[in-house]
Every structure is written in C-alpha cells, then in structure tokens.
C-alpha cells in the first residue's frame, strides 16, 4: 500500500548565485554523461520500535525548509556558465509504503529502493533530494534518502539527519525543538568566492604544485585492470567488505603504539597494496576532505573536496613508520584542502581530456562523522550508507565507515568498506581479490607493526610480476618518444576559410597558433572550459552539440566531421 502525502511549500525570496568549484565538476559530469548516477548518493535509515510516520515526515519537511541547499535548482539553459537558485516554493512528496503482509516483501523493498536510487533528477527542479518511507513490520520502518551531489556531501547528510531526528525526538516527547543555527549554503559560496578566501586557495595551489612536482599521478594495475582506451563512462560496480571488530581493535592498538591513527594505518596498507600491484613506489591517492571552514560546521550543502595525497613507499621501512608518514600527509592535505581540482590541473599543466581526473584514479576516504543518536524511549536508529548505484567516479575507490558511525554509539563494531570500481577497468573477481589482499595485509600489519611493510604477508600478497612495466621511468620513456606537437595542416589547407570549430578553439584558448589538428586539452583546454567552447561554437554555427562530443573528438577537424554527421537537418527540426 502506498500513501502519498500532500505536498508542502515554502515561500522565501528568490536568490541566484554561482556554483562552487566542487559543484562545477559535478554539473559538468551531468552534462557529459546525463544517464550516469555516479553523483547520486543514497542512505537507508532503520527505525526499530514505535514510529509516528506523520511526525517523521513533518520533521523531514521542516528540515528542508531550514536548509537552503535542499531547495536549490540549477539555472543553466540560457548561459554557458551555470548558476543556482534558492527557489521560492518547494513541493515535497514523501511516499509511504506498507509492506506488512506483502508476499515477497523483501523483493518489493528492493524494487522500491532501486526506484528511489535510480530515478533521474531534473536539475532545474528543486529539491535535488528525495525521501521514501517503508514499513516492514509493526516495529521496523526504513527511511530512504537520495541526494544529488550538487546539494550534499557525507558530512552535511549527517547534519541534516541530526536536525530531522532532533525535531522528531522533541515532538514525540512533547518538548520544544530549537534547531541548531547555521549559516546558509549561499553564505558558504559567498565566503569561498571572497578575495580573502581566494588568496588562501592560491597559497594552497602553490603548495600542492610544489608537493606534486614530478609525481607519477595515475596508479596502474597491469596484472588485473584492462587498459581503457575509450571515454570514461562512469559504469561501475561495488564490492562490500566487513572487517570484524576484533581485527579493528588490534589495528587500533598497533596504530596507537606507533604514534598514529587507525585511518593512517589503513591508508598506509592501501598504499602498500597499490605499490605491489602497480610496481610504483611514488603514489598519488585521492582523499575526500570536508573542506568546511570554521562556523560552517552545521551548514548543509556540497563542500567536500577530493585532494591528491602523495605517498612514497619504501618497502624496507617499518609499518609504523609508514603509518606516521601517512598521518603527516593527511595533516598536510587538511591544511591545504581548499584547492579545487581544476585549479591544480591548470597549475600543474596536466591534460584534462575527458572527465578523467588527471591527478588520481584511485581514492581512499573515511566517513568519520557519527550518526546522530535519537533520544526517544524504545526507539533505536541506525544507518546504511554508500549504497551502490552501479556507477564509479574513479577506477578504484575505497570508502571506510566505522561501525560506530553507522550505529551512533560507542559499542564494539567492525568497519564496513565499500570498494567502488570502474567496470571498464576491473571485473568483480579482480576487486574481490584486491579487497581480500587488503584485509590480509591489514592483519599482518596489526600482528607485526615493526616489520618492514614490503615484507608483510608476501606468501599471500606477492608483488605483481608485470608491475615493473608501469614503473615511472618506463612511462617517462614512452612519453618522451611521443611527438611534442601535432602535425601541421596539409599544403594549401591554410588558405581555406577557418571552420567554426577552429575559430572557437582560438577564441576560447586565446591562441593564434591553433590549427585543425590541435588537441583542445593538450593546448591548454580543460573540462570547465568546454561549456564556453560549445557556447562559442553555437554562436558561430547556430547549433549546440552535446557536451560529450568534445571529450570524444578533441581537434577542430575531428569535431567538424562529427558535427556534420550528428547535426540535425533542417527537415528534422521542423
């Protein structure tokens, strides 16, 4: 049975402001691969005990009214530069399904969750989040919550749910609810676009540029992964792994004795795992950072920034020493977390072709914000996060969630790991093998924290015999052998009228030496310039191609041929 509630509305002054640097990346991904769900995030909140669904629904609706990020829409139809608007009115429909007594109730619940997670968001319609309530038994409810990454990150999801549960607890107990005050997301964007903040960003970019000098950015897995030759399409899979409480207690003890943390120990082991499979000692691993300036701790919205953490692994160094090095790298990353990826790509002069991140293709992060407890007698609440949308943002990403975070208390719990992977690069057996090897190395670390990290569990997790093929010196030799500049046009081609694509390239890149064979990305173009390039081409030709065309064909001559094949004829548009 489904009960659809009456939509509720809010009226506030309309406000339009620019996207943050992090939102720009998410928006561009949507333009290029609109069918992807890589930037959708879903959580399931379990309620065990008596639940008043009407009060819970009202608590969600009221929280949406308090947080402007939950009422944002994207304005991108009339300009190559998108903006966002806090809408005057939001209609919120939270369907409710009662599955008590329903045959195959678990199958029906799975269908509803799939629908919740995969239904497309219209970026021009708020809210860019949705909720669904499902009753499984008299004393068991689930709240499904799906958000687009344009308006959320993991930290703000917890802040939003804390707000919801605090109101629910107050109303159920007959008390009064006083929400925690927080600046709006619009104030956050104003803060990070201020001159003072941009000066700090410039200093961070300078630090990263020096720190990443001569780095070998991408981690390859020659024994396992396929070599991708096509545009990254965000198709992905997920492998979920549970690490037991006794193992994590041993890791915690070993880390504390070594003067670092559980997370830095896990990062060190992950880096060693990457070293063994790749043969690369100098590794760059993406790490999500909260990127939340002081006083914005309770603000809801997209703030997270993924930064490149560089680790140089000496296999003869004791595990505890590598853990300390990892902790130092984490602290340095926190000190410089404000630098947007696109600024680093430009400063380092890297090619941003496609939406592949040229700084890193593997990531490692932890959700360390505890799930909020709910103070209602006879009611317990816990959460499931990082549910798979069959999408991947990188070749391989690991997301670590301590059990205490999911359950909202300090009980003895294990850790949950989500291994998201690109199905263009790995199959499920590959990733299960890697995850199993990670646990094996972690157990060996906990048992022998003073042993050289390169000696851990060598019988079970040996270095790849082909890993040396991707060593930095080999890759450098290949790159040096490549031609430095694209070939010049054929004789007589200079006399032809410049094509619209060639004119657009020269205008956007502000260079006169561009020719028909020039690669947009090798000539200094990057992802966030693509919308401006498309807008300029549209002004010259009268037709705006899909964003993905530039990532698939990146020279004027290729784009001219592709445009001729794909542009609708006059008869088609009548």
C-alpha positions as CSV (number, residue, x, y, z in Angstrom):
1,X,0.0,0.0,0.0
2,X,1.3,3.5,-0.9
3,X,0.2,6.6,0.9
4,X,1.2,9.8,-1.0
5,X,1.2,12.8,1.3
6,X,0.1,16.3,0.3
7,X,3.0,18.4,-1.0
8,X,4.1,21.2,1.3
9,X,5.5,24.5,0.2
10,X,7.8,27.3,1.4
11,X,8.0,30.9,0.4
12,X,11.2,32.8,0.6
13,X,12.9,35.4,-1.5
14,X,14.4,34.1,-4.7
15,X,18.2,34.0,-4.6
16,X,20.6,33.3,-7.5
17,X,24.3,32.7,-7.0
18,X,27.2,30.9,-8.7
19,X,28.1,27.2,-8.3
20,X,31.0,26.4,-6.0
21,X,34.2,24.9,-7.7
22,X,33.2,21.5,-6.4
23,X,29.6,21.8,-7.8
24,X,31.0,22.8,-11.2
25,X,32.7,19.4,-11.6
26,X,29.5,17.6,-10.7
27,X,27.4,19.7,-13.0
28,X,29.8,19.1,-15.9
29,X,29.7,15.4,-15.3
30,X,26.0,15.5,-15.6
31,X,26.2,17.4,-18.9
32,X,28.6,14.9,-20.4
33,X,27.0,11.6,-19.1
34,X,23.5,12.6,-18.1
35,X,22.4,8.9,-17.6
36,X,25.1,8.3,-15.0
37,X,24.2,8.0,-11.3
38,X,27.8,8.4,-10.2
39,X,27.0,11.6,-8.3
40,X,23.8,10.3,-6.7
41,X,24.1,9.2,-3.0
42,X,21.6,7.1,-1.1
43,X,21.3,6.1,2.5
44,X,18.8,3.9,4.4
45,X,17.9,4.9,7.9
46,X,16.5,2.0,10.0
47,X,14.0,2.7,12.8
48,X,13.4,-0.1,15.3
49,X,10.5,0.5,17.7
50,X,7.3,2.6,17.6
51,X,7.4,5.2,14.9
52,X,4.9,8.0,14.2
53,X,5.2,8.3,10.5
54,X,3.4,11.6,10.3
55,X,5.8,13.3,12.8
56,X,8.8,11.8,11.0
57,X,7.5,13.1,7.7
58,X,6.9,16.6,9.1
59,X,10.4,16.6,10.6
60,X,11.9,15.9,7.1
61,X,9.7,18.6,5.5
62,X,10.6,21.2,8.2
63,X,14.3,20.4,7.9
64,X,14.1,21.0,4.1
65,X,12.6,24.4,4.9
66,X,15.5,25.3,7.2
67,X,18.4,24.4,4.8
68,X,18.6,26.3,1.6
69,X,20.8,23.7,-0.1
70,X,17.7,21.4,-0.1
71,X,15.8,24.0,-2.1
72,X,18.3,24.6,-4.8
73,X,17.8,24.3,-8.5
74,X,20.3,24.7,-11.3
75,X,19.9,27.6,-13.9
76,X,21.9,26.6,-17.0
77,X,19.6,26.9,-20.0
78,X,20.5,30.4,-21.2
79,X,24.2,30.6,-20.3
80,X,27.3,28.5,-20.7
81,X,28.1,29.4,-17.0
82,X,25.5,27.7,-14.7
83,X,24.1,29.3,-11.6
84,X,21.9,28.0,-8.8
85,X,18.8,29.5,-7.3
86,X,17.1,29.1,-3.9
87,X,13.5,28.7,-5.2
88,X,10.6,30.5,-3.7
89,X,8.4,27.3,-3.4
90,X,9.3,23.7,-2.9
91,X,6.7,20.9,-3.3
92,X,7.7,17.8,-1.3
93,X,6.1,14.5,-1.7
94,X,7.2,11.7,0.6
95,X,5.5,8.4,-0.4
96,X,4.8,5.8,2.3
97,X,4.7,2.1,1.6
98,X,3.3,-0.5,4.0
99,X,4.9,-3.9,3.2
100,X,3.5,-5.8,6.2
101,X,1.9,-9.0,5.0
102,X,3.0,-8.4,1.4
103,X,4.3,-11.5,-0.4
104,X,7.9,-11.3,-1.3
105,X,8.2,-8.2,0.8
106,X,12.0,-8.1,0.6
107,X,11.8,-8.2,-3.2
108,X,9.3,-5.4,-3.2
109,X,11.5,-3.4,-0.8
110,X,14.5,-3.9,-3.1
111,X,12.4,-2.7,-6.1
112,X,11.4,0.5,-4.2
113,X,15.0,1.2,-3.2
114,X,16.2,0.7,-6.8
115,X,13.5,3.2,-7.9
116,X,14.5,5.6,-5.2
117,X,18.2,5.4,-6.1
118,X,18.0,5.4,-9.9
119,X,15.1,7.8,-10.8
120,X,16.7,10.8,-12.7
121,X,16.8,14.2,-11.0
122,X,15.7,17.2,-13.1
123,X,18.5,19.7,-12.1
124,X,16.2,22.6,-12.9
125,X,13.6,21.5,-10.3
126,X,14.0,21.6,-6.5
127,X,14.6,19.7,-4.4
128,X,17.5,17.7,-5.7
129,X,16.8,15.2,-2.9
130,X,14.0,12.8,-2.2
131,X,12.7,10.6,0.6
132,X,10.6,7.5,0.8
133,X,9.2,5.7,3.9
134,X,8.8,1.9,4.0
135,X,7.2,-0.1,6.8
136,X,8.5,-3.6,7.0
137,X,7.0,-4.7,10.3
138,X,5.0,-3.3,13.2
139,X,8.2,-2.1,14.8
140,X,10.5,-1.7,11.8
141,X,10.5,1.3,9.4
142,X,13.0,2.4,6.9
143,X,13.6,5.9,5.6
144,X,15.2,6.0,2.1
145,X,17.1,9.2,1.3
146,X,18.7,10.0,-2.0
147,X,20.5,13.2,-2.8
148,X,22.3,14.7,-5.8
149,X,25.9,15.5,-5.0
150,X,25.2,19.1,-6.2
151,X,23.5,19.7,-2.9
152,X,25.0,17.3,-0.4
153,X,28.1,15.7,0.9
154,X,28.5,13.0,3.6
155,X,29.1,15.4,6.4
156,X,26.0,17.5,5.6
157,X,23.9,14.4,5.2
158,X,24.6,13.6,8.8
159,X,23.9,17.3,9.8
160,X,20.6,17.1,8.0
161,X,19.5,13.9,9.6
162,X,20.6,15.1,13.0
163,X,18.3,18.0,12.5
164,X,15.4,15.7,11.5
165,X,15.9,13.3,14.4
166,X,16.3,16.1,16.9
167,X,12.9,17.6,15.9
168,X,11.3,14.1,15.8
169,X,12.5,13.4,19.4
170,X,11.3,16.8,20.7
171,X,7.9,16.4,19.1
172,X,7.5,12.8,20.3
173,X,8.4,13.8,23.9
174,X,6.1,16.8,23.9
175,X,9.0,19.2,24.2
176,X,10.1,22.2,22.2
177,X,12.6,22.0,19.3
178,X,15.2,24.6,18.9
179,X,17.2,24.0,15.7
180,X,21.0,24.5,15.7
181,X,21.8,27.8,14.0
182,X,24.0,27.6,10.9
183,X,24.9,29.9,8.0
184,X,23.2,29.2,4.7
185,X,24.8,27.5,1.8
186,X,24.6,30.7,-0.1
187,X,26.7,32.3,2.6
188,X,29.2,29.5,2.2
189,X,29.5,30.1,-1.5
190,X,29.9,33.8,-0.9
191,X,32.7,33.0,1.6
192,X,34.7,30.7,-0.7
193,X,34.4,33.2,-3.6
194,X,35.7,36.2,-1.5
195,X,39.0,37.7,-2.2
196,X,40.4,36.7,1.2
197,X,39.5,33.1,0.7
198,X,40.8,33.0,-2.9
199,X,44.1,34.2,-1.6
200,X,44.3,31.2,0.7
201,X,43.3,29.0,-2.2
202,X,46.1,30.4,-4.3
203,X,48.6,29.7,-1.5
204,X,47.3,26.1,-1.3
205,X,47.6,25.7,-5.0
206,X,51.2,26.8,-4.9
207,X,51.9,24.3,-2.1
208,X,50.3,21.5,-4.0
209,X,52.2,22.4,-7.2
210,X,55.5,22.1,-5.3
211,X,54.4,18.9,-3.4
212,X,53.3,17.2,-6.6
213,X,56.3,18.1,-8.7
214,X,57.4,15.2,-10.9
215,X,54.7,12.9,-9.4
216,X,53.5,9.9,-11.4
217,X,49.8,10.6,-10.9
218,X,47.9,7.5,-12.1
219,X,48.2,4.1,-10.4
220,X,48.0,1.2,-12.9
221,X,47.3,-2.4,-12.2
222,X,48.8,-4.2,-15.2
223,X,48.1,-7.8,-13.9
224,X,44.4,-7.0,-13.3
225,X,42.9,-3.9,-15.0
226,X,42.1,-3.5,-18.6
227,X,43.7,-0.6,-20.3
228,X,40.9,1.8,-21.0
229,X,41.0,3.4,-24.5
230,X,37.6,4.9,-24.6
231,X,35.9,7.9,-22.8
232,X,35.4,7.1,-19.1
233,X,31.6,6.4,-18.9
234,X,31.1,6.0,-15.1
235,X,29.8,2.5,-15.4
236,X,30.7,0.7,-12.2
237,X,30.3,-2.0,-9.6
238,X,30.7,-2.3,-5.9
239,X,32.2,-4.9,-3.5
240,X,31.2,-4.5,0.1
241,X,33.6,-5.8,2.8
242,X,33.2,-6.2,6.6
243,X,36.2,-6.1,8.8
244,X,35.5,-7.6,12.2
245,X,35.6,-5.8,15.5
246,X,38.5,-7.9,16.9
247,X,40.7,-7.1,13.9
248,X,40.0,-3.4,14.1
249,X,40.7,-3.4,17.8
250,X,44.1,-4.9,17.0
251,X,44.8,-2.3,14.3
252,X,43.8,0.5,16.7
253,X,46.2,-0.8,19.4
254,X,49.1,-1.2,16.8
255,X,48.4,2.3,15.4
256,X,48.3,4.0,18.9
257,X,51.6,2.3,19.9
258,X,53.1,3.5,16.6
259,X,52.0,7.1,17.2
260,X,49.4,7.4,14.5
261,X,45.7,6.5,13.8
262,X,43.6,3.7,12.5
263,X,42.9,5.7,9.4
264,X,46.5,6.4,8.7
265,X,47.3,2.7,9.2
266,X,44.7,1.7,6.7
267,X,45.9,4.3,4.3
268,X,49.5,3.0,4.6
269,X,48.3,-0.5,4.0
270,X,46.2,0.6,1.0
271,X,49.2,2.4,-0.5
272,X,51.4,-0.7,0.0
273,X,48.7,-2.7,-1.7
274,X,48.8,-0.3,-4.7
275,X,52.6,-0.4,-4.7
276,X,52.6,-4.2,-5.0
277,X,50.0,-4.4,-7.8
278,X,51.5,-1.4,-9.8
279,X,55.2,-1.5,-9.1
280,X,55.0,2.2,-8.4
281,X,56.7,3.5,-5.2
282,X,55.6,7.1,-5.7
283,X,51.8,7.1,-5.4
284,X,49.1,9.8,-5.6
285,X,45.9,8.8,-3.9
286,X,42.7,10.9,-3.9
287,X,41.3,11.7,-0.5
288,X,37.9,13.3,0.2
289,X,38.2,16.2,2.7
290,X,35.4,18.0,4.5
291,X,36.6,21.4,3.1
292,X,34.3,23.0,5.8
293,X,35.6,26.4,7.0
294,X,35.1,27.4,10.7
295,X,31.5,28.4,11.5
296,X,30.1,26.4,8.6
297,X,30.2,23.0,10.5
298,X,26.4,22.7,10.6
299,X,25.7,24.1,7.1
300,X,24.1,21.6,4.7
301,X,25.4,21.6,1.1
302,X,28.1,20.4,-1.2
303,X,31.5,21.3,0.3
304,X,33.7,18.2,0.1
305,X,36.9,18.4,-2.0
306,X,39.0,15.4,-3.0
307,X,42.7,16.3,-2.9
308,X,45.7,14.3,-4.1
309,X,47.7,12.8,-1.3
310,X,51.2,11.8,-2.3
311,X,52.9,8.9,-0.5
312,X,56.3,7.5,-1.4
313,X,56.5,3.9,0.0
314,X,59.9,2.5,1.0
315,X,59.2,-1.3,1.3
316,X,62.1,-1.6,3.8
317,X,60.5,0.9,6.2
318,X,58.7,-0.5,9.3
319,X,54.9,-0.4,9.0
320,X,54.6,2.0,11.9
321,X,57.0,4.5,10.2
322,X,54.9,4.3,7.0
323,X,51.8,4.9,9.2
324,X,53.4,8.1,10.6
325,X,54.3,9.3,7.1
326,X,50.7,8.7,6.1
327,X,49.4,10.7,9.1
328,X,51.7,13.6,8.2
329,X,50.5,13.5,4.6
330,X,46.9,13.6,5.9
331,X,47.5,16.6,8.1
332,X,49.2,18.4,5.2
333,X,46.3,17.7,3.0
334,X,43.9,19.1,5.6
335,X,45.9,22.2,5.8
336,X,45.6,22.7,2.0
337,X,42.2,21.1,1.3
338,X,40.7,24.3,-0.2
339,X,42.5,23.9,-3.5
340,X,39.9,22.9,-6.2
341,X,41.0,20.0,-8.5
342,X,40.5,22.2,-11.6
343,X,42.9,24.8,-10.2
344,X,45.5,22.2,-9.5
345,X,45.2,20.7,-13.0
346,X,45.7,24.1,-14.6
347,X,48.7,24.9,-12.3
348,X,50.4,21.6,-13.0
349,X,49.8,21.9,-16.7
350,X,48.1,18.5,-16.9
351,X,45.8,17.4,-19.7
352,X,42.2,17.3,-18.5
353,X,40.9,15.4,-21.5
354,X,37.6,13.8,-20.9
355,X,36.3,13.8,-17.3
356,X,39.1,11.5,-16.2
357,X,40.8,13.2,-13.3
358,X,44.5,13.5,-14.3
359,X,45.6,13.9,-10.7
360,X,44.5,10.5,-9.4
361,X,42.5,7.5,-10.4
362,X,42.3,5.7,-7.0
363,X,40.9,7.2,-3.8
364,X,40.6,6.3,-0.2
365,X,38.3,8.0,2.3
366,X,36.6,7.6,5.6
367,X,33.2,8.6,6.9
368,X,34.0,9.7,10.5
369,X,31.0,11.8,11.4
370,X,29.0,9.8,13.9
371,X,25.4,9.1,13.0
372,X,23.1,11.2,15.3
373,X,21.5,9.4,18.2
374,X,17.8,9.8,18.8
375,X,16.5,10.2,22.3
376,X,13.2,8.5,22.2
377,X,12.4,5.7,24.7
378,X,12.0,2.3,23.0
379,X,13.4,3.5,19.6
380,X,16.8,2.7,18.1
381,X,18.1,4.1,14.8
382,X,21.0,3.1,12.6
383,X,22.0,3.8,9.0
384,X,23.3,2.1,5.8
385,X,25.4,4.4,3.6
386,X,27.4,4.3,0.3
387,X,24.7,2.1,-1.4
388,X,25.8,1.1,-4.9
389,X,24.3,2.9,-7.9
390,X,26.3,0.7,-10.4
391,X,28.5,3.8,-11.1
392,X,32.1,4.8,-10.4
393,X,33.8,8.1,-10.3
394,X,37.3,6.7,-10.4
395,X,39.0,3.4,-11.4
396,X,39.0,2.3,-7.8
397,X,37.6,4.0,-4.7
398,X,37.5,2.8,-1.1
399,X,35.1,4.3,1.4
400,X,35.6,3.3,5.0
401,X,32.8,3.5,7.6
402,X,33.4,2.6,11.2
403,X,30.5,0.6,12.7
404,X,30.1,3.2,15.5
405,X,29.3,5.8,12.9
406,X,26.5,3.7,11.5
407,X,25.0,2.9,14.9
408,X,25.5,6.2,16.6
409,X,27.1,4.8,19.8
410,X,30.5,3.7,21.1
411,X,29.8,0.0,21.0
412,X,32.3,-2.5,19.7
413,X,31.8,-2.7,16.0
414,X,33.8,-3.7,12.9
415,X,34.4,-1.5,9.9
416,X,32.4,-1.5,6.6
417,X,34.3,-0.9,3.4
418,X,32.8,-0.1,0.0
419,X,35.0,-0.8,-3.0
420,X,33.6,1.1,-6.0
421,X,35.3,0.2,-9.3
422,X,35.0,1.0,-12.9
423,X,33.8,-1.9,-14.9
424,X,35.8,-0.6,-17.8
425,X,38.9,-1.5,-15.8
426,X,38.1,-4.3,-13.4
427,X,35.7,-7.2,-13.1
428,X,34.1,-8.3,-9.8
429,X,36.7,-11.1,-9.2
430,X,39.6,-8.6,-9.6
431,X,38.2,-6.3,-6.9
432,X,37.3,-9.2,-4.5
433,X,40.9,-10.3,-4.8
434,X,42.2,-6.8,-4.1
435,X,39.9,-6.4,-1.1
436,X,40.9,-9.8,0.3
437,X,44.6,-8.9,-0.1
438,X,43.9,-5.6,1.7
439,X,42.5,-7.5,4.7
440,X,45.4,-9.9,4.6
441,X,47.9,-7.0,4.7
442,X,46.0,-5.3,7.5
443,X,46.0,-8.4,9.6
444,X,49.8,-8.8,9.1
445,X,50.3,-5.1,10.0
446,X,48.3,-5.5,13.2
447,X,50.3,-8.5,14.2
448,X,53.7,-7.1,13.2
449,X,53.7,-3.3,13.1
450,X,57.5,-3.1,13.3
451,X,58.1,-5.4,10.3
452,X,59.1,-3.8,7.0
453,X,55.9,-3.0,5.2
454,X,57.2,-4.7,2.0
455,X,57.6,-8.0,3.8
456,X,54.1,-8.3,5.1
457,X,52.3,-11.5,4.1
458,X,54.5,-12.0,1.0
459,X,53.3,-15.6,0.6
460,X,49.7,-14.4,0.2
461,X,50.1,-11.0,-1.4
462,X,53.2,-11.0,-3.6
463,X,54.2,-8.1,-6.0
464,X,52.8,-8.4,-9.5
465,X,55.4,-9.9,-11.9
466,X,54.4,-7.5,-14.6
467,X,54.2,-4.4,-12.3
468,X,57.6,-3.1,-13.4
469,X,56.1,-2.4,-16.8
470,X,54.4,0.7,-15.4
471,X,57.3,2.0,-13.4
472,X,57.7,5.8,-13.7
473,X,60.9,5.6,-15.7
474,X,59.3,3.3,-18.3
475,X,56.3,5.6,-18.6
476,X,58.6,8.7,-18.9
477,X,60.4,7.0,-21.8
478,X,57.2,6.4,-23.6
479,X,56.1,10.0,-23.1
480,X,59.4,11.3,-24.4
481,X,59.1,9.3,-27.5
482,X,55.7,10.8,-28.3
483,X,55.6,13.8,-30.7
484,X,55.7,17.1,-28.9
485,X,53.4,19.0,-31.3
486,X,50.5,18.0,-33.5
487,X,51.2,17.8,-37.3
488,X,50.7,20.9,-39.3
489,X,47.8,21.2,-41.9
490,X,48.4,19.8,-45.4
491,X,49.6,22.1,-48.1
492,X,47.0,24.5,-49.2
493,X,44.8,23.9,-46.2
494,X,45.8,27.3,-44.7
495,X,44.1,29.1,-47.5
496,X,40.7,27.6,-46.7
497,X,38.1,29.6,-44.6
498,X,38.5,28.8,-41.0
499,X,36.0,26.3,-39.7
500,X,33.7,27.4,-36.8
501,X,35.4,24.9,-34.6
502,X,38.8,26.3,-35.4
503,X,37.6,29.9,-34.7
504,X,36.0,28.7,-31.4
505,X,39.2,27.0,-30.3
506,X,41.3,30.1,-31.0
507,X,38.8,32.4,-29.2
508,X,38.4,30.3,-26.1
509,X,42.1,29.3,-25.8
510,X,43.2,32.8,-26.7
511,X,45.9,31.4,-29.0
512,X,46.6,32.2,-32.7
513,X,48.8,29.1,-33.3
514,X,45.8,26.7,-33.2
515,X,45.3,24.6,-36.3
516,X,42.8,22.0,-37.4
517,X,44.8,19.1,-35.8
518,X,45.3,20.8,-32.4
519,X,44.0,18.8,-29.4
520,X,41.9,21.1,-27.2
521,X,43.2,19.6,-24.0
522,X,46.8,19.4,-25.0
523,X,46.7,23.0,-26.0
524,X,45.7,24.2,-22.5
525,X,41.9,23.4,-22.5
526,X,40.3,21.8,-19.5
527,X,36.9,20.4,-18.6
528,X,35.3,23.5,-17.3
529,X,36.2,25.4,-20.5
530,X,34.2,23.0,-22.6
531,X,30.8,24.7,-22.0
532,X,32.3,28.0,-23.1
533,X,33.8,26.4,-26.2
534,X,30.3,24.9,-27.0
535,X,28.6,28.2,-26.5
536,X,31.1,30.0,-28.8
537,X,30.7,27.3,-31.5
538,X,26.9,27.6,-31.2
539,X,27.1,31.3,-31.8
540,X,29.1,30.7,-35.0
541,X,27.2,27.7,-36.3
542,X,23.7,28.0,-34.9
543,X,23.8,24.5,-33.3
544,X,25.0,23.5,-29.9
545,X,26.4,19.9,-29.9
546,X,26.2,17.6,-26.8
547,X,28.9,18.2,-24.3
548,X,30.3,14.7,-24.7
549,X,31.3,15.4,-28.3
550,X,34.3,17.5,-27.2
551,X,35.5,14.7,-25.0
552,X,35.1,12.1,-27.7
553,X,36.7,14.3,-30.5
554,X,39.1,16.9,-29.4
555,X,40.5,18.6,-32.5
556,X,38.7,21.0,-34.9
557,X,39.0,18.7,-37.8
558,X,37.5,15.7,-35.9
559,X,34.8,17.9,-34.4
560,X,33.9,19.3,-37.8
561,X,33.4,15.8,-39.2
562,X,31.5,14.6,-36.1
563,X,29.3,17.7,-36.2
564,X,28.4,17.2,-39.8
565,X,27.3,13.6,-39.1
566,X,25.3,14.4,-35.9
567,X,23.8,17.9,-36.6
568,X,20.1,17.6,-37.3
569,X,19.0,18.6,-40.8
570,X,16.5,21.4,-41.4
571,X,13.8,18.8,-42.1
572,X,14.5,17.1,-38.7
573,X,13.9,20.3,-36.7
574,X,10.7,21.3,-38.4
